[in-house]
Amino acid sequence: MKFPRAHFPRFLFSDFPIFAFRLPPSDFNPRAQPATVARMRFPLGALIPLLLAAPTLSADDWPHWLGPQRDGVWRETGILETFPASGLTALWRAPVAAGYSSPAVADGRVFLTDRPDSATRGNPGGALARTAEPGRERVLCFDRRDGRLLWEHSYEAPYNISYPSGPRASPAVAGNRVYTLGAEGDLHCLDTATGRVIWHRSFKQDYGVITQTWGFASPPLVEGDRVFCLVGGKDQTVVALDRETGRELWRALPGREPGYAPMTILDAGGRRQLIVWDSEALSGLDPATGEVFWSEPFKTKMAHAIGTPRQHGDFLFISSFFDGSMLLRLDRNAPRAAVVWQIKGRSEVRPEGLHSLMSTPVLDGEHLYGVCSFGQLRALRLADGERLWETLVPTRPDGKPARWTTAFIVRHAGRYFIYNEVGDLILARLTPAGYEEISRTHLLDPTNKAGGRDVHWSHPAFAQQSIFVRNDRELVRFDLRAAVSQ
């Protein structure tokens, strides 16, 4: 008799008692487990009731920035309610080099970019000083089950940017292709199985772009037969390319500094819209033609358009470190948008509403939550931007505000996973009434520098009932499966 692999109870392969076992990940590979596993035997008659009672669990990938639907929501089931006192189990660890980019998980593989020759952590010359360094960037592909390196693609990428540790943009996987963008504007399309280069574009060579102070950070966005890129340059800000050939299909928006924000795509006003936030404006474009449906001015100091624009129903929200926040209402009947409110404090030191840096805020019901300029996790009323509460508990272990403090927030089943810059993973409830911490555990030590402190600025991926997270030394898969009581 054969049973689906996803139904095998964990006690077949571990020391968990049968009254509190863990179901294996959907990609569990018993041949990759310790040799002692293969020697374990149990009476079939005792196992059948447990096998039949084991629930079928959904297993999702995380193929690009902010997950399958690009909304920062993790929808898998069978996930633990609190963290074990002993910490999460590392299913595997793989050595990597420096970088800020997050992993992408798709079709049995984990993709990551790094910079093996990087010697700099943080930016010793100051936030605005560029550091010139020779070196390479790499695209790495690992087996999702056991962390084996399947292939790597390496290319020369001399840097002249601030914070030159490594690439910023998350890979994007679509079908049998993975798309990666390096910090100096090298866009690659690679075969997911072999790492073979299908095509390559250089933003600097092809579009005459001067790399921004902090490099290229907006990840390629793939939909249908197109890949959209925030490029900048003299004659355009965003371009659309054929995803199979790299051929340009259209270019749009006036030439200006592009900023760093990931683009997103949504349905509103009866049209599909590509949402682009650059250093000058927030705009909605026709992804088929590049036609600009609407554009709302929002000039950012130092091109600090960084966080992802967030949609919730008819609302679209952005927040910037120096320039505060803006909420738009998307028209239901036509591709148009109108400002609901715009709030900016006297400075980033005395912010009103929300002044986010890299942390993408979340919109939930009639409220929004985000990390402000000095680490304050804040709750705002969506209707008018009124602040309801703030706390430093999840972001600053010492309770002291610090410039550029960052945490990454992902919603899951009525609660939130918060991964902060010191490597702690937190389970919490965020409500209009306040912050309620459920559980906390440490995953990885911070290995980079910013503001005179150790930081870890890489968004994790949540997939296959696990969290995949990297620092400048290793990529680790931690188990997040729930224990099942019998």
C-alpha positions in Angstrom: 0.0 0.0 0.0 1.3 3.4 -0.9 0.4 6.8 0.7 1.1 10.3 -0.6 4.4 11.5 0.7 2.8 14.6 2.2 0.7 12.3 4.5 3.6 10.5 6.2 3.7 11.4 9.9 6.9 12.8 11.2 7.4 10.1 13.8 8.3 7.8 11.0 11.5 9.7 10.6 12.3 11.3 13.9 12.3 10.9 17.7 8.9 12.8 18.2 6.4 10.7 20.2 3.3 9.6 18.3 1.1 11.9 20.4 2.8 15.1 19.1 4.4 14.6 15.8 5.2 16.8 12.9 4.1 16.2 9.3 6.9 16.3 6.9 7.3 19.1 4.3 5.6 18.3 1.0 9.0 18.0 -0.5 10.4 15.6 2.1 13.1 13.3 0.8 13.7 10.3 3.1 16.9 9.4 1.1 18.4 12.7 2.1 17.8 12.0 5.8 20.3 10.5 8.2 21.0 6.8 7.7 19.3 5.9 11.0 16.0 6.8 9.4 16.1 4.1 6.8 16.5 1.4 9.6 13.4 2.4 11.5 10.4 0.0 11.2 6.8 0.2 12.5 3.9 -2.3 12.3 1.7 -1.3 9.4 -1.5 -1.9 11.3 -0.5 0.7 13.9 0.3 3.2 11.2 -2.8 3.1 9.0 -5.1 5.0 11.3 -2.6 7.8 11.7 -1.8 7.9 8.0 -5.5 8.2 7.2 -6.1 10.9 9.8 -3.2 13.1 8.7 -4.5 16.2 7.0 -3.5 17.2 3.5 -1.5 20.4 3.7 -1.1 23.1 1.1 2.5 23.8 0.0 3.3 27.0 -1.8 6.3 28.5 -3.5 7.6 32.0 -3.1 8.7 32.7 -6.7 9.4 36.4 -6.5 9.3 39.5 -4.3 6.5 39.4 -1.6 5.3 35.9 -2.6 3.0 34.3 -5.1 0.5 37.1 -5.3 3.0 39.9 -4.6 1.1 41.0 -1.6 3.2 39.8 1.3 0.7 37.3 2.5 1.7 33.7 3.2 -1.3 31.3 2.6 0.1 27.9 3.5 -1.6 25.8 6.2 -0.2 23.5 8.8 2.1 26.3 10.2 3.1 26.3 13.9 1.3 28.6 16.4 4.3 29.4 18.6 8.1 28.8 18.3 9.7 25.9 20.2 11.6 27.0 23.3 14.7 25.4 21.8 14.3 27.4 18.6 13.5 26.4 15.0 15.0 23.4 13.4 17.4 24.2 10.5 16.6 21.7 7.8 19.7 22.7 5.9 22.4 25.3 5.6 24.3 26.4 2.5 27.3 28.8 2.4 26.8 32.0 0.4 28.5 35.3 0.1 27.4 38.9 0.8 24.2 40.5 -0.5 20.9 42.1 0.4 18.7 40.2 -2.0 16.1 37.8 -0.8 15.7 34.2 -1.9 13.1 33.0 -4.4 11.6 29.5 -4.1 10.1 27.7 -7.1 9.7 24.3 -8.6 12.0 22.5 -6.2 14.8 25.1 -6.3 16.0 28.1 -4.3 17.5 31.0 -6.2 19.8 33.7 -4.6 22.2 36.4 -5.8 25.4 37.3 -4.0 28.9 38.9 -4.3 31.7 36.6 -3.4 34.5 39.2 -3.6 32.9 41.8 -1.4 35.1 43.1 1.3 32.9 46.0 2.6 30.1 45.8 5.2 28.0 48.9 5.4 29.5 52.1 4.0 32.5 53.4 6.0 32.5 56.7 4.0 29.0 57.6 4.9 25.6 56.8 3.5 26.1 59.0 0.4 29.7 58.1 -0.4 30.2 55.7 -3.3 32.8 52.9 -2.9 34.6 51.6 -6.0 35.3 47.9 -5.8 36.1 45.3 -8.4 34.4 42.0 -8.2 31.8 39.5 -9.4 28.1 38.9 -8.8 26.7 35.4 -8.8 23.3 33.7 -9.3 23.1 30.6 -7.2 20.6 27.7 -7.5 20.1 25.3 -4.6 18.0 22.1 -4.2 15.1 23.1 -2.1 15.0 19.7 -0.2 18.6 19.5 1.0 20.4 22.7 0.1 22.8 21.2 -2.4 24.2 23.7 -4.9 22.9 22.8 -8.3 24.5 25.5 -10.4 25.9 29.0 -10.3 26.4 31.7 -12.9 29.1 34.2 -12.2 29.9 37.5 -14.1 32.1 40.5 -13.6 30.4 43.4 -11.9 32.7 46.2 -10.7 30.8 48.4 -8.2 30.8 52.2 -7.7 27.9 52.5 -5.2 27.1 53.2 -1.6 26.7 50.1 0.6 28.6 47.8 -1.9 28.2 44.5 -0.1 26.2 42.9 -2.9 23.0 42.6 -5.0 19.7 44.0 -3.8 16.9 42.8 -6.0 15.1 39.5 -5.4 15.2 36.9 -8.3 11.9 36.4 -10.2 11.0 32.9 -11.4 8.5 32.3 -14.2 8.2 28.9 -15.8 11.6 27.6 -16.7 13.3 31.0 -16.5 14.8 33.0 -13.6 15.3 36.7 -13.9 17.9 38.5 -11.8 19.1 42.1 -11.6 22.5 43.1 -10.2 23.3 46.2 -8.3 25.0 47.8 -11.4 22.1 47.0 -13.7 23.0 43.6 -15.2 19.7 41.9 -16.0 20.0 38.2 -16.7 17.5 35.6 -17.9 18.7 32.1 -17.1 17.4 28.6 -17.5 16.2 27.4 -14.1 17.5 23.8 -14.6 21.0 24.5 -15.9 21.8 28.2 -15.3 22.4 28.7 -19.0 22.2 32.4 -20.0 19.2 32.8 -22.3 19.8 36.6 -22.7 21.4 39.5 -20.9 20.8 43.3 -20.8 23.0 46.0 -19.3 21.0 49.0 -18.2 24.1 51.2 -18.3 25.2 50.1 -21.8 21.7 49.8 -23.4 20.1 52.8 -21.9 23.0 55.1 -20.9 22.0 55.0 -17.3 24.2 56.2 -14.4 23.8 53.8 -11.5 22.0 55.4 -8.6 23.7 56.0 -5.3 22.5 52.8 -3.7 22.5 50.7 -6.9 19.7 49.0 -8.8 17.2 47.5 -6.3 13.8 47.2 -8.0 13.4 43.5 -8.9 12.2 42.5 -12.4 8.5 41.9 -12.5 7.3 39.2 -14.9 3.7 38.8 -16.1 2.6 36.9 -19.2 5.2 37.3 -22.0 6.8 40.4 -20.5 9.3 41.4 -17.9 9.1 44.9 -16.6 12.1 46.8 -15.3 12.7 50.1 -13.5 15.6 51.5 -15.5 15.9 55.3 -15.5 18.0 57.1 -18.0 17.6 60.1 -20.3 14.5 59.0 -22.2 12.6 56.6 -20.0 12.0 55.4 -16.5 10.5 52.0 -17.0 10.8 49.5 -19.9 9.0 46.3 -20.9 11.0 43.4 -22.5 10.0 40.2 -24.1 10.7 37.6 -21.5 12.0 35.0 -23.9 14.3 37.2 -26.0 15.0 40.4 -24.0 13.8 42.5 -26.9 12.4 45.9 -25.9 8.6 46.1 -26.3 8.1 49.6 -25.0 9.5 52.3 -22.8 7.5 54.8 -20.7 7.5 57.8 -18.3 9.9 60.7 -18.7 13.6 60.1 -18.0 14.3 60.7 -14.3 16.0 59.0 -11.4 14.0 55.8 -11.0 14.3 55.2 -7.3 14.4 51.7 -5.8 10.8 50.6 -5.3 9.5 47.2 -6.6 6.7 47.6 -9.1 3.5 45.8 -8.7 0.6 45.0 -10.9 -3.2 45.0 -10.1 -6.7 45.3 -11.4 -8.5 48.6 -11.0 -11.0 50.7 -13.0 -11.7 47.8 -15.3 -8.0 47.6 -16.5 -4.9 45.8 -15.6 -2.4 48.4 -14.3 1.3 48.3 -13.8 2.1 50.5 -10.7 5.4 52.4 -10.8 6.7 54.5 -8.0 9.8 56.5 -9.0 11.6 59.5 -7.5 9.0 61.9 -8.9 5.6 60.3 -9.0 3.3 57.3 -8.4 1.8 56.1 -11.7 -0.5 53.6 -13.3 0.4 52.2 -16.7 -1.1 49.9 -19.3 1.3 46.9 -19.1 0.5 46.0 -22.7 1.5 49.3 -24.2 3.1 51.5 -21.6 0.4 54.1 -21.9 0.2 56.2 -18.7 -3.3 56.0 -17.3 -2.6 58.4 -14.4 0.3 59.9 -12.5 0.3 61.5 -9.1 3.3 63.7 -8.1 5.2 62.6 -5.0 8.8 63.9 -5.2 11.1 62.1 -2.8 14.3 63.4 -1.3 17.4 61.5 -2.5 15.1 59.3 -4.6 13.8 57.5 -1.5 11.1 55.7 -3.3 11.9 52.3 -1.8 9.0 50.3 -0.3 6.4 48.5 -2.5 3.2 50.4 -3.2 0.4 48.5 -1.4 -3.1 47.9 -2.6 -6.1 47.2 -0.4 -9.4 47.3 -2.1 -9.7 50.7 -3.8 -6.8 52.1 -1.9 -3.1 52.4 -2.9 -0.5 53.4 -0.3 3.1 54.5 -0.4 5.5 55.7 2.4 9.0 57.3 2.2 11.7 58.0 4.8 11.9 61.8 4.3 8.6 62.6 2.7 5.9 60.7 4.7 3.0 58.9 3.2 0.3 59.2 0.6 -3.0 57.3 0.2 -4.8 57.2 -3.2 -8.2 55.9 -4.1 -8.4 54.0 -7.3 -11.4 54.7 -9.4 -13.7 51.7 -9.8 -15.0 52.7 -13.2 -11.9 53.9 -15.1 -8.1 53.8 -14.7 -7.8 56.9 -12.6 -6.6 57.7 -9.0 -7.2 60.5 -6.6 -5.4 61.5 -3.4 -7.2 60.7 -0.1 -4.6 62.1 2.2 -0.9 63.0 2.3 0.9 63.3 5.6 4.5 64.5 6.2 6.2 65.3 9.5 8.5 68.3 10.0 11.4 65.9 9.3 12.3 62.2 9.4 13.3 62.7 13.0 9.9 64.0 13.9 7.6 62.0 11.6 3.9 62.3 11.4 1.9 59.3 10.2 4.4 56.9 8.7 7.9 57.6 7.3 9.1 54.1 6.1 12.5 53.4 4.6 12.9 49.8 3.3 10.2 48.1 5.2 7.0 47.6 3.1 3.9 48.5 5.1 0.9 46.2 5.3 -2.8 47.2 4.9 -5.3 45.1 6.9 -9.0 46.0 7.0 -9.4 49.6 7.9 -5.9 50.0 9.2 -2.2 49.9 8.1 0.9 48.9 10.0 4.5 49.8 9.1 8.0 50.5 10.5 8.8 54.2 10.7 12.1 56.1 10.2 13.7 55.2 13.6 12.2 51.8 14.1 8.8 52.6 15.5 6.2 50.0 14.5 3.1 52.1 14.0 -0.6 51.6 13.4 -2.5 54.1 11.4 -6.2 54.4 10.6 -6.5 54.0 6.9 -9.3 56.5 6.4 -7.4 59.6 7.6 -3.8 58.5 8.5 -4.4 59.0 12.2 -1.8 57.3 14.3 -3.2 54.8 16.8 -0.1 53.4 18.5 3.6 52.8 18.2 6.1 50.4 19.7 9.8 49.6 19.5 9.4 46.1 21.0 9.7 44.1 17.8 12.4 46.2 16.1 14.8 47.5 18.7 15.9 45.0 21.4 17.4 47.8 23.4 14.3 49.9 23.2 16.2 52.9 21.7 15.2 54.4 18.4 17.8 54.1 15.6 18.0 55.7 12.2 17.1 53.4 9.2 15.8 50.5 11.5 14.2 47.9 9.3 11.9 44.9 9.8 10.0 42.8 7.2 6.3 42.0 7.8 4.4 39.1 6.3 0.8 38.3 7.1 -0.3 34.7 7.8 -3.8 33.5 9.0 -4.7 36.5 11.2 -1.2 37.1 12.6 2.1 38.4 11.4 5.6 37.1 11.0 8.0 40.0 11.6 11.7 39.5 10.8 13.8 42.2 12.3 17.3 43.5 11.4 19.0 41.6 14.3 17.8 38.3 12.9 14.9 37.6 15.2 11.7 36.1 13.9 8.6 37.2 15.7 5.0 36.0 15.7 2.6 38.8 16.6 -0.9 40.1 16.3 -1.3 43.6 15.0 -4.7 45.2 15.7 -6.0 48.7 16.2 -5.8 48.0 19.9 -2.0 47.4 19.9 0.9 45.0 19.4 0.6 41.6 20.9 3.7 39.4 20.7 3.0 35.7 20.6 6.5 34.2 20.2 10.0 35.1 19.3 13.1 33.2 18.2 16.6 34.0 16.8 17.5 32.7 13.4 20.7 34.4 12.0 23.2 36.9 13.3 23.4 40.2 11.6 26.6 40.3 9.4 26.4 43.8 7.8 26.7 47.3 9.1 24.6 50.5 9.1 24.3 53.5 11.4 27.1 52.2 13.6 25.3 48.9 14.4 25.2 45.3 13.1 22.2 44.8 10.7 20.6 42.1 8.6 18.7 43.7 5.7 17.3 40.8 3.6 13.7 39.8 3.3 13.1 36.1 4.0 11.0 33.8 1.7 8.1 31.8 3.2 7.5 28.6 1.3 7.0 24.8 1.7 6.1 25.3 5.4 9.5 26.8 6.0 11.3 30.1 6.1 14.3 30.6 3.8 16.6 33.3 5.1 20.1 34.5 4.3 22.8 36.7 5.7 26.3 37.4 4.3 27.5 33.9 5.2 24.8 31.3 4.7 21.4 30.6 3.4 19.2 28.5 5.8 15.9 26.7 5.6 14.1 26.6 9.0 11.1 24.3 9.6 7.9 26.1 10.4 5.5 23.1 10.4 3.0 22.7 13.2 3.0 19.8 15.6 -0.1 17.6 15.2 -1.7 16.2 18.3 -3.3 12.8 18.4 
